[in-house]
């Protein structure tokens, strides 16, 4: 009974944290009704009951934050900094954070659909790198997966496009991105594992390699249409309805 209560308490704490973060984030791009945070809390709580959060290893956390770092640079936001943190002896797993040099979602900005898609790509880049390159658990990053959903939904509404088609196309593009920049992501992840922090001001050949690859144009890749990964992101219990209700799409 004690273990069950501890598990329920953990879900409640995690759901509340995600709900607060997402409510704060969404206020930057859409007008929310008063009960938005409660709606998000219910949806995330249901998700966590279905899919418990997994503990990340040091390597997985580093790949995750490196994915964000590279995507910030590629999407024109500028890589700011990334870092990873762990508890003593890794007993509580590893986590991290990443920030761009600039954001297109500041309160005083008026983001275009392209801005929203760029931010969506940087949100999913970390979980995607962790899943594809580190055998991590994509859905343990539920806040970022939801940010991705909401940003694509608002962009689709702005463009008058079908949300699910835009979602699938963006997921396919991010799979391509991960393999295209695999060497740079792994290189930055290795540096994070050694030093725990990296910023745009560090002298690292990996940033130069990213910029050189961008300048040289995007190589033509055969898109990897991985249905299993796509379905993990697009068929989350309760999430589709939540996005419909909050974004009106």
N, C-alpha and C positions, 0 to 999 in steps of 0.2 A: 504493500500500500504506500509506503514511504517513497519507494522508487517511482511508482506511478505518479504520485503527487509532484515529485521533483521534475519528472519529465513534462508534466502539464505546466508547471511553473516556468520551466525553460522555454516552452513554446510561447507562453503568454508574454514573457520578456522579449523574446526575439520578434514576435509579431508586433508588439507595441513600438519597438525600435524602428522596424521597417516602415510601419504606418506613419510615424512622425517624420521620418526622413523623406518618404515619398510625398506626403502632403506638402511639406516645405518646398520640395523640388517642383511639384506640379503647379504650385501657385505662380511659378515663373512663366508658365506657358499657357495655362487655361484658367478660366474663372471657375472656382469650385463651389459647390453648394455646401451648406453648413455641416452636413453629416458625412462629408467626403472621407474624413479620417476614419470614422467608424466603419464605413463601407470597405475601405482598404484593410482595416484591422481584421474584419470578419473574413475577407477573402484570403489574406495572408495566413491567418490562423488555420483556416481550412486547408490551405496548401501545406503548411508545416505538419499538420496531422497526417497528411497523405505522404509527404516526402520529407522526413527528418533531415535537418542540416548535418552535413558531413564535416569532419575535422580535416583541415588541409595540412599537408606536409610543407616543409620549408621550400622544397622545389616547386610544388604546386602554387604556393603563395607568390613565389618569385616570378613564375611564368605568367600568372594572373596580372600582377602589377606591371610587368614588362609589356604585356599585351596592350594595356591602357597607354603606357608611355609611348610606344611606337605609333599607336593609332592617333594620339594627339598630334604628333608631328606630321603624319601622313594626311590627316584631315584639315591641316592648316591652323590648328589651335595653338600649336607649339607645345612641345614636351616641357612640362614644368618640373615636377619631381615625382619620384615613386620611392616608397620604402616598405619594408616588411618588418613584422614584429612577432616574437614568439615568447611563450612562457618558459620558465626554467626546464631544461631537458625536453622541451617540446611536448610536455604532458597535456597542455590545453590546446595544442595545435598552433598553427601559424596564421596570421592575418596580415593585412597591409593597407596602404592607401596610395592614391595617385591623384595628381591635380594637373590640369593644363596650365600653360602660361597665360592664356586668356580664355574666356568663355563667351559664347554667343547668346547665352541665356541670362544675362544680367537683368535685374529688374527694370533698368532704363532702356533695354534693347527691344527691338521689334523683329524677332527672328523670322527669316523666310523659311520656306519648306526645305531648301537646301541646308540651311543652318540646323534645322531640326534633325535631318537625316545624318548630318555630320556628327552631331552630339549623340544620336542613337548608336552610330557605329562605334564611337569611343566608349559608350556604356557597355556594349556587348563584347568588345574586343578582349577584355580581361577574362571573363568567363569562357569565351571561345578558345583563347590560347591555353587556358588551364585544362579544358576538356580535350582538345585535339592533341596538344603536345605533352601534357603531363598526366594523362589518365585521371584527371580530376572530375569533380561532379559539377556540371554546368548549372544545375538548379540549386546548388547551395548558395549561389549568388542571386537570390530571388529579388532583392532590391534592384539590382542592375538589370536583370531580365525584365522586370516590370517597367523600369525607366525606358528601356528599349521599346517595349510594347506601346507605352503611352506616347513617346516621341514620334514613332512611326504612324500611330493613329492620327495624331494632330497634323502631321505632314500630309498624310493621305487626304484628310478632310480639306486642308488648304488647297491641295492640287486637284481635288475632285476625283481621286483615284480610289480603287478598291483597296481597302486596308490589308486584307489577307494576301493579295497579290504583291503589294509593296513589301509586306513583312517577309514573304518567301524570297523575293528578289534581293532584299537587303541581307538576309541570312546567307544566301548563296554567295553574295559579294564578300561577306566577312569570312566565309570559309576560304575563298580565294586569297583574301588579304593575309590570313594566317599562314598559309603555305608560301605565299610570295615573300613574306618578311620573316620566315621561320628562323633563318640564321641570326637576324638582328634581334628578334625576340629572345632567342636562346642565349645570345651573347649578353644582353642586358640582364636577363634572369641570372646568369652565372655571376655577374658583377654584384647583383643584389644579394645573392647568397653569401658572397664574401664580405661585402661592406654594409649591407642592409639599406643603403640609400643611394640614389642617383638623381642628379639634376641636369638641366640643360647646360649648365656651366661646367660640368665635368668634361675633361678631355678624354673622350672615348671614341674609338674608331667606329663604333656601331652607329652613333648619330650621323657621322659623315657618310656611312654606307647607306643609311636610310635616305638622306638628302640626295645622294648620287643616284640612287635607284629611282627616286621621284623625278629628278631632272631628266633622266634618260628615258622617261616614258614608261607606261605600264606594260609589261610583257603580256602576251596573249596566253591565257590559261584556259584549259578545258574546265568549265565549272564542275565542282564536285557536288553532285546532287544527292547528298546524304539524307535520305528520308527519315532515318532514325533521329538524327540531330534536329532536323526541322520539326518533327513531331514533338520532340521534348519541349521545344520553345512555344509552339503554336497551339498545343492542346493541354494547357494547364487548367485544372479544375477551378471553375469559378472566375478565372481571370478574364476570359473573353467577355463575359457579361459585365464585369466591373469596368472594363475599358469602354464598352458600349455606353454604359450609364454615365460615366464621368466625362467622356469626350463627345458623346452624342453622335457616334458613328456606328 
